[in-house]
């Protein structure tokens, strides 16, 4: 499976510039996963990538630039949201992909999340990545509505997706608990039940009553 928030691209387009970029980004991923943000340096990346550090400085300028490009590379991955035939199955499969990316050692996904707290550039890029991935996963909710699994087409897809995936991140990233193979389905089941009950229905804000006419002046 492929992690929906993974930033590792298997594409290797031709051309020397593209090859250098691929080498450098692979080096960033390896350095970040092994040493964290504190150990990520231009020199270390250049050495691992087998390129001159001047090349890295010229194109990426600093560590923040490297992180932004690594995150941006995620948009180049042909990741497709799960399609199992049911909302529960789709959410479970999504959670399983996420859990796998968080428990692998070393976990690049966890390292990148930590690094984003040290770089405003990376934080902005990662925020956009998450927004794009959640938007891409909205099709899971759209299909569930079409199948009649959800009571209303006005289901707030993003809220449902966050509710389904949040327990996985909470347990493995915040609490650093041991991975539970039952967690992906349990979290998905809870969110799917809540959605079926209308918990994520997008409600319109109540319309303000019209202002009363001004009182007549005697």
N, CA and C atoms as a LAMMPS dump frame, in Angstrom:
ITEM: TIMESTEP
0
ITEM: NUMBER OF ATOMS
654
ITEM: BOX BOUNDS ff ff ff
-5.0000000000000000e+02 5.0000000000000000e+02
-5.0000000000000000e+02 5.0000000000000000e+02
-5.0000000000000000e+02 5.0000000000000000e+02
ITEM: ATOMS id mol type element x y z
1 1 1 N 0.834 -1.185 0
2 1 2 C 0 0 0
3 1 3 C 0.879 1.249 0
4 2 1 N 0.272 2.365 -0.362
5 2 2 C 0.991 3.621 -0.386
6 2 3 C 0.39 4.58 0.617
7 3 1 N 1.241 5.177 1.43
8 3 2 C 0.769 6.128 2.425
9 3 3 C 0.257 7.379 1.733
10 4 1 N -0.973 7.823 2.025
11 4 2 C -1.503 9.008 1.365
12 4 3 C -0.736 10.27 1.685
13 5 1 N 0.029 10.265 2.775
14 5 2 C 0.811 11.444 3.124
15 5 3 C 2.295 11.212 2.905
16 6 1 N 2.622 10.111 2.273
17 6 2 C 4.028 9.835 1.986
18 6 3 C 4.532 10.83 0.958
19 7 1 N 5.794 11.22 1.055
20 7 2 C 6.349 12.169 0.111
21 7 3 C 7.43 11.54 -0.74
22 8 1 N 7.505 10.218 -0.747
23 8 2 C 8.517 9.543 -1.55
24 8 3 C 7.964 9.264 -2.936
25 9 1 N 8.581 9.82 -3.941
26 9 2 C 8.139 9.612 -5.315
27 9 3 C 9.04 8.605 -6.009
28 10 1 N 8.446 7.639 -6.694
29 10 2 C 9.211 6.65 -7.427
30 10 3 C 9.492 7.105 -8.858
31 11 1 N 8.983 8.249 -9.221
32 11 2 C 9.198 8.731 -10.575
33 11 3 C 10.646 9.18 -10.741
34 12 1 N 11.202 8.882 -11.875
35 12 2 C 12.558 9.296 -12.18
36 12 3 C 12.582 9.874 -13.593
37 13 1 N 12.077 11.11 -13.778
38 13 2 C 12.056 11.693 -15.113
39 13 3 C 13.47 11.885 -15.629
40 14 1 N 13.621 11.948 -16.941
41 14 2 C 14.947 12.057 -17.531
42 14 3 C 15.551 13.429 -17.379
43 15 1 N 16.834 13.532 -17.757
44 15 2 C 17.523 14.8 -17.674
45 15 3 C 18.385 14.892 -16.435
46 16 1 N 19.56 15.551 -16.585
47 16 2 C 20.48 15.64 -15.455
48 16 3 C 19.868 16.401 -14.274
49 17 1 N 19.161 17.499 -14.555
50 17 2 C 18.558 18.284 -13.479
51 17 3 C 17.573 17.447 -12.674
52 18 1 N 16.748 16.664 -13.376
53 18 2 C 15.779 15.81 -12.697
54 18 3 C 16.481 14.721 -11.9
55 19 1 N 17.569 14.174 -12.446
56 19 2 C 18.29 13.124 -11.722
57 19 3 C 18.935 13.669 -10.451
58 20 1 N 19.498 14.864 -10.54
59 20 2 C 20.105 15.481 -9.356
60 20 3 C 19.039 15.737 -8.301
61 21 1 N 17.88 16.234 -8.736
62 21 2 C 16.797 16.483 -7.777
63 21 3 C 16.379 15.194 -7.086
64 22 1 N 16.235 14.123 -7.866
65 22 2 C 15.835 12.848 -7.292
66 22 3 C 16.866 12.357 -6.28
67 23 1 N 18.147 12.475 -6.609
68 23 2 C 19.203 12.047 -5.691
69 23 3 C 19.179 12.852 -4.406
70 24 1 N 19.011 14.164 -4.552
71 24 2 C 19.017 15.041 -3.379
72 24 3 C 17.803 14.779 -2.493
73 25 1 N 16.629 14.647 -3.095
74 25 2 C 15.43 14.421 -2.286
75 25 3 C 15.473 13.06 -1.599
76 26 1 N 16.01 12.053 -2.277
77 26 2 C 16.186 10.751 -1.635
78 26 3 C 17.126 10.884 -0.432
79 27 1 N 18.167 11.698 -0.589
80 27 2 C 19.118 11.906 0.502
81 27 3 C 18.459 12.639 1.663
82 28 1 N 17.62 13.605 1.364
83 28 2 C 16.912 14.335 2.422
84 28 3 C 16.038 13.367 3.215
85 29 1 N 15.309 12.519 2.514
86 29 2 C 14.439 11.565 3.201
87 29 3 C 15.244 10.652 4.112
88 30 1 N 16.359 10.155 3.603
89 30 2 C 17.175 9.24 4.396
90 30 3 C 17.78 9.942 5.602
91 31 1 N 18.31 11.144 5.394
92 31 2 C 18.929 11.889 6.49
93 31 3 C 17.889 12.248 7.549
94 32 1 N 16.727 12.677 7.103
95 32 2 C 15.681 13.094 8.037
96 32 3 C 15.171 11.907 8.838
97 33 1 N 14.967 10.775 8.171
98 33 2 C 14.469 9.588 8.862
99 33 3 C 15.482 9.065 9.874
100 34 1 N 16.762 9.162 9.543
101 34 2 C 17.794 8.623 10.425
102 34 3 C 18.161 9.57 11.563
103 35 1 N 18.226 10.879 11.272
104 35 2 C 18.772 11.821 12.248
105 35 3 C 17.809 12.895 12.705
106 36 1 N 16.62 12.977 12.081
107 36 2 C 15.671 14.006 12.457
108 36 3 C 16.091 15.364 11.926
109 37 1 N 15.275 16.373 12.228
110 37 2 C 15.556 17.717 11.734
111 37 3 C 16.883 18.251 12.262
112 38 1 N 17.204 17.909 13.499
113 38 2 C 18.436 18.419 14.108
114 38 3 C 19.672 17.969 13.35
115 39 1 N 19.609 16.803 12.732
116 39 2 C 20.766 16.279 12.021
117 39 3 C 20.751 16.533 10.523
118 40 1 N 19.74 17.27 10.05
119 40 2 C 19.617 17.531 8.616
120 40 3 C 20.443 18.759 8.235
121 41 1 N 21.444 18.58 7.395
122 41 2 C 22.301 19.678 6.956
123 41 3 C 22.509 19.604 5.446
124 42 1 N 22.83 20.749 4.876
125 42 2 C 23.132 20.799 3.448
126 42 3 C 24.312 19.891 3.131
127 43 1 N 25.333 19.959 3.983
128 43 2 C 26.54 19.161 3.754
129 43 3 C 26.234 17.667 3.78
130 44 1 N 25.444 17.247 4.779
131 44 2 C 25.103 15.836 4.885
132 44 3 C 24.293 15.346 3.707
133 45 1 N 23.357 16.162 3.264
134 45 2 C 22.534 15.796 2.123
135 45 3 C 23.383 15.706 0.857
136 46 1 N 24.264 16.688 0.663
137 46 2 C 25.113 16.688 -0.534
138 46 3 C 26.006 15.454 -0.573
139 47 1 N 26.589 15.121 0.586
140 47 2 C 27.468 13.951 0.647
141 47 3 C 26.713 12.675 0.321
142 48 1 N 25.55 12.51 0.935
143 48 2 C 24.771 11.287 0.694
144 48 3 C 24.289 11.225 -0.751
145 49 1 N 23.945 12.381 -1.311
146 49 2 C 23.429 12.406 -2.683
147 49 3 C 24.538 12.278 -3.722
148 50 1 N 25.777 12.499 -3.293
149 50 2 C 26.882 12.412 -4.234
150 50 3 C 26.982 13.605 -5.158
151 51 1 N 26.566 14.79 -4.665
152 51 2 C 26.655 16.017 -5.455
153 51 3 C 27.42 17.058 -4.662
154 52 1 N 27.893 18.097 -5.334
155 52 2 C 28.625 19.147 -4.654
156 52 3 C 27.658 19.981 -3.831
157 53 1 N 28.093 20.393 -2.645
158 53 2 C 27.192 21.151 -1.782
159 53 3 C 26.776 22.48 -2.408
160 54 1 N 27.629 23.038 -3.288
161 54 2 C 27.265 24.274 -3.976
162 54 3 C 26.028 24.074 -4.837
163 55 1 N 25.888 22.878 -5.383
164 55 2 C 24.706 22.565 -6.197
165 55 3 C 23.45 22.62 -5.342
166 56 1 N 23.547 22.074 -4.128
167 56 2 C 22.399 22.064 -3.218
168 56 3 C 22.081 23.481 -2.768
169 57 1 N 23.1 24.233 -2.38
170 57 2 C 22.883 25.615 -1.946
171 57 3 C 22.252 26.454 -3.058
172 58 1 N 22.72 26.258 -4.274
173 58 2 C 22.25 27.076 -5.387
174 58 3 C 20.775 26.828 -5.679
175 59 1 N 20.361 25.583 -5.596
176 59 2 C 18.972 25.28 -5.961
177 59 3 C 18.012 25.379 -4.774
178 60 1 N 18.449 24.918 -3.594
179 60 2 C 17.527 24.845 -2.455
180 60 3 C 17.811 25.882 -1.364
181 61 1 N 18.974 26.478 -1.382
182 61 2 C 19.365 27.566 -0.479
183 61 3 C 19.591 27.138 0.957
184 62 1 N 18.605 26.429 1.544
185 62 2 C 18.75 26.039 2.947
186 62 3 C 17.923 24.782 3.219
187 63 1 N 17.947 24.35 4.497
188 63 2 C 17.219 23.143 4.888
189 63 3 C 15.723 23.31 4.652
190 64 1 N 15.216 24.497 4.933
191 64 2 C 13.79 24.745 4.709
192 64 3 C 13.395 24.518 3.263
193 65 1 N 14.248 24.952 2.337
194 65 2 C 13.973 24.741 0.919
195 65 3 C 13.963 23.274 0.546
196 66 1 N 14.863 22.504 1.158
197 66 2 C 14.89 21.064 0.916
198 66 3 C 13.6 20.405 1.405
199 67 1 N 13.161 20.787 2.589
200 67 2 C 11.945 20.197 3.15
201 67 3 C 10.729 20.531 2.296
202 68 1 N 10.652 21.771 1.838
203 68 2 C 9.522 22.183 1.006
204 68 3 C 9.481 21.359 -0.279
205 69 1 N 10.641 21.124 -0.877
206 69 2 C 10.66 20.365 -2.125
207 69 3 C 10.308 18.901 -1.894
208 70 1 N 10.748 18.351 -0.785
209 70 2 C 10.392 16.968 -0.459
210 70 3 C 8.88 16.838 -0.293
211 71 1 N 8.29 17.8 0.408
212 71 2 C 6.835 17.767 0.599
213 71 3 C 6.128 17.98 -0.737
214 72 1 N 6.65 18.903 -1.54
215 72 2 C 6.048 19.16 -2.845
216 72 3 C 6.093 17.946 -3.752
217 73 1 N 7.106 17.099 -3.578
218 73 2 C 7.226 15.9 -4.409
219 73 3 C 6.064 14.943 -4.189
220 74 1 N 5.367 15.087 -3.066
221 74 2 C 4.218 14.211 -2.802
222 74 3 C 3.133 14.382 -3.856
223 75 1 N 3.023 15.591 -4.388
224 75 2 C 2.02 15.839 -5.412
225 75 3 C 2.3 15.122 -6.711
226 76 1 N 3.501 14.558 -6.832
227 76 2 C 3.871 13.855 -8.05
228 76 3 C 3.566 12.357 -7.959
229 77 1 N 3.065 11.917 -6.823
230 77 2 C 2.789 10.497 -6.636
231 77 3 C 1.381 10.176 -7.129
232 78 1 N 1.253 9.119 -7.898
233 78 2 C -0.061 8.708 -8.4
234 78 3 C -0.779 7.863 -7.35
235 79 1 N -1.077 8.488 -6.216
236 79 2 C -1.773 7.776 -5.149
237 79 3 C -3.273 7.832 -5.397
238 80 1 N -3.935 6.699 -5.217
239 80 2 C -5.379 6.607 -5.416
240 80 3 C -6.03 6.182 -4.099
241 81 1 N -7.04 6.911 -3.627
242 81 2 C -7.733 6.522 -2.394
243 81 3 C -8.32 5.129 -2.504
244 82 1 N -8.44 4.419 -1.386
245 82 2 C -8.979 3.051 -1.416
246 82 3 C -10.401 3.004 -1.977
247 83 1 N -10.734 1.896 -2.607
248 83 2 C -12.086 1.687 -3.123
249 83 3 C -12.447 0.233 -2.87
250 84 1 N -12.98 -0.029 -1.672
251 84 2 C -13.286 -1.396 -1.261
252 84 3 C -14.752 -1.766 -1.463
253 85 1 N -15.587 -0.766 -1.759
254 85 2 C -17.005 -1.045 -1.934
255 85 3 C -17.866 -0.641 -0.754
256 86 1 N -17.24 -0.166 0.333
257 86 2 C -18.015 0.309 1.483
258 86 3 C -17.238 1.414 2.176
259 87 1 N -17.963 2.275 2.887
260 87 2 C -17.316 3.365 3.618
261 87 3 C -16.403 2.808 4.704
262 88 1 N -16.888 1.812 5.445
263 88 2 C -16.078 1.215 6.497
264 88 3 C -14.797 0.614 5.916
265 89 1 N -14.932 -0.108 4.815
266 89 2 C -13.761 -0.72 4.199
267 89 3 C -12.766 0.316 3.708
268 90 1 N -13.273 1.4 3.114
269 90 2 C -12.388 2.443 2.597
270 90 3 C -11.643 3.143 3.731
271 91 1 N -12.369 3.491 4.79
272 91 2 C -11.735 4.183 5.919
273 91 3 C -10.728 3.276 6.624
274 92 1 N -11.065 1.999 6.727
275 92 2 C -10.146 1.046 7.35
276 92 3 C -8.869 0.924 6.534
277 93 1 N -9.008 0.792 5.219
278 93 2 C -7.836 0.675 4.348
279 93 3 C -6.978 1.931 4.418
280 94 1 N -7.628 3.091 4.469
281 94 2 C -6.896 4.35 4.583
282 94 3 C -6.101 4.385 5.884
283 95 1 N -6.749 3.993 6.967
284 95 2 C -6.07 3.977 8.267
285 95 3 C -4.924 2.973 8.299
286 96 1 N -5.102 1.858 7.63
287 96 2 C -4.028 0.863 7.597
288 96 3 C -2.793 1.406 6.876
289 97 1 N -3.019 2.133 5.794
290 97 2 C -1.897 2.746 5.081
291 97 3 C -1.181 3.757 5.961
292 98 1 N -1.961 4.559 6.655
293 98 2 C -1.371 5.568 7.534
294 98 3 C -0.589 4.903 8.661
295 99 1 N -1.193 3.876 9.279
296 99 2 C -0.521 3.203 10.389
297 99 3 C 0.803 2.586 9.937
298 100 1 N 0.803 1.981 8.767
299 100 2 C 2.035 1.382 8.264
300 100 3 C 3.145 2.418 8.117
301 101 1 N 2.789 3.605 7.663
302 101 2 C 3.802 4.646 7.468
303 101 3 C 4.33 5.184 8.788
304 102 1 N 3.539 5.065 9.849
305 102 2 C 3.945 5.605 11.148
306 102 3 C 4.734 4.619 11.992
307 103 1 N 4.558 3.34 11.74
308 103 2 C 5.234 2.343 12.582
309 103 3 C 6.523 1.823 11.969
310 104 1 N 6.713 2.033 10.656
311 104 2 C 7.955 1.588 10.033
312 104 3 C 9.123 2.329 10.672
313 105 1 N 10.248 1.649 10.825
314 105 2 C 11.421 2.263 11.448
315 105 3 C 12.587 2.294 10.477
316 106 1 N 13.178 3.46 10.28
317 106 2 C 12.722 4.761 10.796
318 106 3 C 11.538 5.271 9.986
319 107 1 N 10.67 6.048 10.636
320 107 2 C 9.481 6.557 9.969
321 107 3 C 9.757 7.944 9.406
322 108 1 N 9.805 8.03 8.093
323 108 2 C 10.012 9.33 7.469
324 108 3 C 8.811 10.233 7.71
325 109 1 N 7.6 9.659 7.726
326 109 2 C 6.396 10.46 7.923
327 109 3 C 6.438 11.176 9.274
328 110 1 N 6.838 10.465 10.326
329 110 2 C 6.929 11.064 11.656
330 110 3 C 8.034 12.111 11.695
331 111 1 N 9.171 11.8 11.084
332 111 2 C 10.297 12.732 11.067
333 111 3 C 9.924 14.025 10.355
334 112 1 N 9.17 13.918 9.272
335 112 2 C 8.782 15.104 8.523
336 112 3 C 7.797 15.951 9.32
337 113 1 N 6.876 15.31 10.019
338 113 2 C 5.944 16.06 10.858
339 113 3 C 6.694 16.829 11.939
340 114 1 N 7.681 16.179 12.546
341 114 2 C 8.478 16.846 13.572
342 114 3 C 9.262 18.01 12.982
343 115 1 N 9.813 17.819 11.793
344 115 2 C 10.613 18.867 11.151
345 115 3 C 9.771 20.088 10.835
346 116 1 N 8.499 19.896 10.546
347 116 2 C 7.651 21.03 10.182
348 116 3 C 7.469 22.009 11.334
349 117 1 N 7.751 21.564 12.567
350 117 2 C 7.661 22.465 13.711
351 117 3 C 8.89 23.368 13.811
352 118 1 N 9.907 23.083 13.031
353 118 2 C 11.144 23.854 13.074
354 118 3 C 11.315 24.743 11.853
355 119 1 N 10.415 24.656 10.9
356 119 2 C 10.54 25.424 9.666
357 119 3 C 9.175 25.922 9.237
358 120 1 N 9.014 27.239 9.18
359 120 2 C 7.742 27.803 8.754
360 120 3 C 7.449 27.444 7.306
361 121 1 N 8.518 27.402 6.48
362 121 2 C 8.343 27.014 5.082
363 121 3 C 7.766 25.608 4.985
364 122 1 N 8.366 24.697 5.76
365 122 2 C 7.906 23.307 5.726
366 122 3 C 6.5 23.183 6.298
367 123 1 N 6.2 23.961 7.34
368 123 2 C 4.874 23.906 7.948
369 123 3 C 3.793 24.311 6.948
370 124 1 N 4.049 25.37 6.198
371 124 2 C 3.078 25.814 5.202
372 124 3 C 2.9 24.783 4.096
373 125 1 N 4.023 24.205 3.652
374 125 2 C 3.954 23.198 2.594
375 125 3 C 3.215 21.958 3.068
376 126 1 N 3.474 21.546 4.296
377 126 2 C 2.813 20.349 4.802
378 126 3 C 1.332 20.593 5.035
379 127 1 N 0.985 21.789 5.47
380 127 2 C -0.428 22.119 5.647
381 127 3 C -1.169 21.994 4.318
382 128 1 N -0.539 22.463 3.242
383 128 2 C -1.16 22.36 1.926
384 128 3 C -1.242 20.909 1.475
385 129 1 N -0.21 20.134 1.803
386 129 2 C -0.225 18.714 1.448
387 129 3 C -1.388 18.004 2.116
388 130 1 N -1.569 18.252 3.412
389 130 2 C -2.675 17.617 4.132
390 130 3 C -4.02 18.04 3.53
391 131 1 N -4.159 19.331 3.232
392 131 2 C -5.417 19.813 2.648
393 131 3 C -5.683 19.128 1.316
394 132 1 N -4.64 18.978 0.504
395 132 2 C -4.809 18.322 -0.796
396 132 3 C -5.188 16.857 -0.633
397 133 1 N -4.551 16.175 0.314
398 133 2 C -4.834 14.752 0.502
399 133 3 C -6.258 14.54 1.027
400 134 1 N -6.686 15.38 1.961
401 134 2 C -8.055 15.24 2.458
402 134 3 C -9.057 15.523 1.34
403 135 1 N -8.749 16.511 0.499
404 135 2 C -9.634 16.81 -0.633
405 135 3 C -9.684 15.623 -1.583
406 136 1 N -8.543 14.977 -1.802
407 136 2 C -8.491 13.82 -2.687
408 136 3 C -9.31 12.658 -2.124
409 137 1 N -9.343 12.556 -0.8
410 137 2 C -10.064 11.448 -0.153
411 137 3 C -11.561 11.706 -0.022
412 138 1 N -12.021 12.891 -0.388
413 138 2 C -13.454 13.179 -0.284
414 138 3 C -14.289 12.244 -1.151
415 139 1 N -13.657 11.642 -2.152
416 139 2 C -14.393 10.717 -3.01
417 139 3 C -14.91 9.519 -2.212
418 140 1 N -14.224 9.162 -1.111
419 140 2 C -14.696 8.067 -0.269
420 140 3 C -16.089 8.379 0.274
421 141 1 N -16.277 9.619 0.678
422 141 2 C -17.563 10.042 1.224
423 141 3 C -18.59 10.185 0.104
424 142 1 N -18.168 10.704 -1.037
425 142 2 C -19.088 10.851 -2.167
426 142 3 C -19.639 9.491 -2.603
427 143 1 N -18.753 8.485 -2.651
428 143 2 C -19.218 7.15 -3.04
429 143 3 C -20.167 6.584 -1.998
430 144 1 N -19.889 6.861 -0.714
431 144 2 C -20.768 6.36 0.35
432 144 3 C -22.153 6.977 0.247
433 145 1 N -22.216 8.243 -0.116
434 145 2 C -23.509 8.903 -0.298
435 145 3 C -24.255 8.266 -1.464
436 146 1 N -23.55 8.01 -2.562
437 146 2 C -24.175 7.39 -3.733
438 146 3 C -24.691 5.99 -3.423
439 147 1 N -23.985 5.262 -2.531
440 147 2 C -24.426 3.905 -2.162
441 147 3 C -25.549 3.928 -1.134
442 148 1 N -25.857 5.103 -0.605
443 148 2 C -26.91 5.205 0.397
444 148 3 C -26.448 4.874 1.8
445 149 1 N -25.139 4.847 2.02
446 149 2 C -24.621 4.551 3.357
447 149 3 C -24.724 5.74 4.3
448 150 1 N -24.832 6.923 3.747
449 150 2 C -24.928 8.128 4.558
450 150 3 C -26.288 8.774 4.327
451 151 1 N -26.87 9.354 5.364
452 151 2 C -28.244 9.828 5.281
453 151 3 C -28.43 11.106 4.488
454 152 1 N -27.366 11.818 4.242
455 152 2 C -27.518 13.101 3.565
456 152 3 C -26.315 13.396 2.68
457 153 1 N -26.553 13.97 1.517
458 153 2 C -25.436 14.345 0.649
459 153 3 C -24.656 15.535 1.194
460 154 1 N -25.174 16.165 2.244
461 154 2 C -24.484 17.314 2.827
462 154 3 C -23.477 16.912 3.909
463 155 1 N -23.06 15.653 3.91
464 155 2 C -22.063 15.203 4.884
465 155 3 C -20.763 15.975 4.676
466 156 1 N -20.217 16.501 5.765
467 156 2 C -18.95 17.233 5.704
468 156 3 C -17.82 16.209 5.587
469 157 1 N -17.332 16.023 4.37
470 157 2 C -16.355 14.969 4.093
471 157 3 C -15.072 15.157 4.892
472 158 1 N -14.579 16.369 4.956
473 158 2 C -13.308 16.584 5.644
474 158 3 C -13.424 16.274 7.135
475 159 1 N -14.521 16.693 7.754
476 159 2 C -14.706 16.408 9.185
477 159 3 C -14.77 14.911 9.437
478 160 1 N -15.448 14.191 8.552
479 160 2 C -15.547 12.739 8.684
480 160 3 C -14.181 12.084 8.526
481 161 1 N -13.424 12.521 7.544
482 161 2 C -12.099 11.937 7.304
483 161 3 C -11.147 12.208 8.464
484 162 1 N -11.204 13.406 8.999
485 162 2 C -10.347 13.738 10.146
486 162 3 C -10.729 12.881 11.348
487 163 1 N -12.026 12.724 11.583
488 163 2 C -12.479 11.919 12.716
489 163 3 C -12.048 10.463 12.572
490 164 1 N -12.03 9.973 11.341
491 164 2 C -11.667 8.574 11.116
492 164 3 C -10.176 8.33 11.28
493 165 1 N -9.361 9.272 10.836
494 165 2 C -7.904 9.065 10.847
495 165 3 C -7.22 9.582 12.1
496 166 1 N -7.826 10.53 12.784
497 166 2 C -7.178 11.159 13.945
498 166 3 C -6.745 10.17 15.026
499 167 1 N -7.556 9.16 15.372
500 167 2 C -7.116 8.231 16.423
501 167 3 C -5.801 7.526 16.106
502 168 1 N -5.543 7.266 14.842
503 168 2 C -4.298 6.592 14.465
504 168 3 C -3.109 7.494 14.769
505 169 1 N -3.213 8.755 14.357
506 169 2 C -2.13 9.703 14.635
507 169 3 C -1.994 9.949 16.141
508 170 1 N -3.113 10.044 16.829
509 170 2 C -3.083 10.304 18.266
510 170 3 C -2.355 9.182 19.015
511 171 1 N -2.717 7.95 18.71
512 171 2 C -2.127 6.815 19.415
513 171 3 C -0.64 6.653 19.094
514 172 1 N -0.294 6.756 17.812
515 172 2 C 1.061 6.405 17.389
516 172 3 C 2.04 7.574 17.426
517 173 1 N 1.546 8.794 17.222
518 173 2 C 2.437 9.949 17.196
519 173 3 C 2.456 10.677 18.531
520 174 1 N 1.29 10.955 19.079
521 174 2 C 1.235 11.696 20.343
522 174 3 C 1.52 10.809 21.554
523 175 1 N 0.824 9.683 21.643
524 175 2 C 1.005 8.796 22.797
525 175 3 C 2.162 7.818 22.603
526 176 1 N 2.59 7.652 21.349
527 176 2 C 3.673 6.712 21.038
528 176 3 C 3.372 5.316 21.574
529 177 1 N 2.125 4.922 21.415
530 177 2 C 1.692 3.601 21.871
531 177 3 C 2.172 2.531 20.897
532 178 1 N 2.195 1.3 21.377
533 178 2 C 2.526 0.185 20.501
534 178 3 C 1.427 0.048 19.441
535 179 1 N 1.787 -0.267 18.218
536 179 2 C 0.767 -0.397 17.165
537 179 3 C -0.246 -1.487 17.485
538 180 1 N -1.507 -1.165 17.297
539 180 2 C -2.6 -2.105 17.526
540 180 3 C -3.203 -2.445 16.166
541 181 1 N -3.11 -3.687 15.726
542 181 2 C -3.633 -4.04 14.404
543 181 3 C -5.143 -3.831 14.279
544 182 1 N -5.831 -3.706 15.422
545 182 2 C -7.282 -3.506 15.383
546 182 3 C -7.652 -2.03 15.292
547 183 1 N -6.7 -1.14 15.56
548 183 2 C -7.002 0.289 15.618
549 183 3 C -7.541 0.855 14.306
550 184 1 N -6.941 0.555 13.15
551 184 2 C -7.465 1.143 11.915
552 184 3 C -8.953 0.877 11.696
553 185 1 N -9.383 -0.367 11.919
554 185 2 C -10.798 -0.675 11.707
555 185 3 C -11.663 -0.098 12.821
556 186 1 N -11.167 -0.129 14.052
557 186 2 C -11.967 0.39 15.161
558 186 3 C -12.231 1.889 14.987
559 187 1 N -11.195 2.642 14.621
560 187 2 C -11.372 4.075 14.409
561 187 3 C -12.287 4.341 13.22
562 188 1 N -12.136 3.544 12.168
563 188 2 C -12.984 3.702 10.991
564 188 3 C -14.44 3.377 11.314
565 189 1 N -14.64 2.334 12.105
566 189 2 C -15.999 1.91 12.465
567 189 3 C -16.713 2.988 13.269
568 190 1 N -16.015 3.586 14.226
569 190 2 C -16.61 4.639 15.046
570 190 3 C -17.018 5.828 14.182
571 191 1 N -16.128 6.24 13.279
572 191 2 C -16.433 7.381 12.415
573 191 3 C -17.57 7.069 11.455
574 192 1 N -17.588 5.855 10.91
575 192 2 C -18.648 5.479 9.972
576 192 3 C -20.014 5.445 10.664
577 193 1 N -20.053 4.941 11.89
578 193 2 C -21.317 4.926 12.645
579 193 3 C -21.801 6.343 12.921
580 194 1 N -20.867 7.207 13.314
581 194 2 C -21.238 8.599 13.594
582 194 3 C -21.748 9.287 12.326
583 195 1 N -21.099 9.015 11.208
584 195 2 C -21.521 9.616 9.944
585 195 3 C -22.91 9.128 9.548
586 196 1 N -23.159 7.829 9.723
587 196 2 C -24.471 7.272 9.377
588 196 3 C -25.568 7.871 10.242
589 197 1 N -25.194 8.3 11.445
590 197 2 C -26.172 8.914 12.352
591 197 3 C -26.336 10.409 12.083
592 198 1 N -25.59 10.917 11.1
593 198 2 C -25.723 12.33 10.751
594 198 3 C -24.824 13.264 11.522
595 199 1 N -23.82 12.717 12.231
596 199 2 C -22.96 13.562 13.063
597 199 3 C -22.137 14.554 12.255
598 200 1 N -21.901 14.254 10.971
599 200 2 C -21.055 15.137 10.169
600 200 3 C -21.854 15.868 9.087
601 201 1 N -23.156 15.984 9.307
602 201 2 C -23.981 16.704 8.343
603 201 3 C -23.602 18.177 8.365
604 202 1 N -23.366 18.723 7.199
605 202 2 C -23.015 20.142 7.103
606 202 3 C -24.298 20.951 7.229
607 203 1 N -24.403 21.641 8.316
608 203 2 C -25.615 22.433 8.557
609 203 3 C -25.369 23.881 8.17
610 204 1 N -26.348 24.427 7.533
611 204 2 C -26.235 25.833 7.167
612 204 3 C -26.393 26.694 8.412
613 205 1 N -25.669 27.797 8.422
614 205 2 C -25.812 28.732 9.54
615 205 3 C -27.219 29.298 9.52
616 206 1 N -27.846 29.425 10.694
617 206 2 C -29.214 29.952 10.726
618 206 3 C -29.268 31.357 10.147
619 207 1 N -30.317 31.603 9.401
620 207 2 C -30.488 32.921 8.804
621 207 3 C -30.962 33.9 9.862
622 208 1 N -30.32 35.029 9.913
623 208 2 C -30.702 36.036 10.912
624 208 3 C -32.081 36.59 10.569
625 209 1 N -32.915 36.777 11.568
626 209 2 C -34.249 37.309 11.288
627 209 3 C -34.142 38.722 10.744
628 210 1 N -35.064 39.097 9.906
629 210 2 C -35.022 40.469 9.337
630 210 3 C -35.141 41.497 10.444
631 211 1 N -34.459 42.631 10.251
632 211 2 C -34.539 43.696 11.231
633 211 3 C -35.948 44.278 11.206
634 212 1 N -36.499 44.564 12.38
635 212 2 C -37.832 45.168 12.394
636 212 3 C -37.753 46.577 11.808
637 213 1 N -38.826 47.039 11.225
638 213 2 C -38.814 48.396 10.673
639 213 3 C -38.612 49.407 11.785
640 214 1 N -37.97 50.495 11.482
641 214 2 C -37.784 51.524 12.521
642 214 3 C -39.116 52.059 13.007
643 215 1 N -39.155 52.38 14.292
644 215 2 C -40.394 52.909 14.863
645 215 3 C -40.728 54.248 14.231
646 216 1 N -42.005 54.437 14.015
647 216 2 C -42.456 55.707 13.408
648 216 3 C -42.177 56.846 14.36
649 217 1 N -41.713 57.941 13.806
650 217 2 C -41.454 59.128 14.627
651 217 3 C -42.748 59.864 14.859
652 218 1 N -43.078 60.087 16.125
653 218 2 C -44.349 60.755 16.373
654 218 3 C -44.345 62.184 15.832
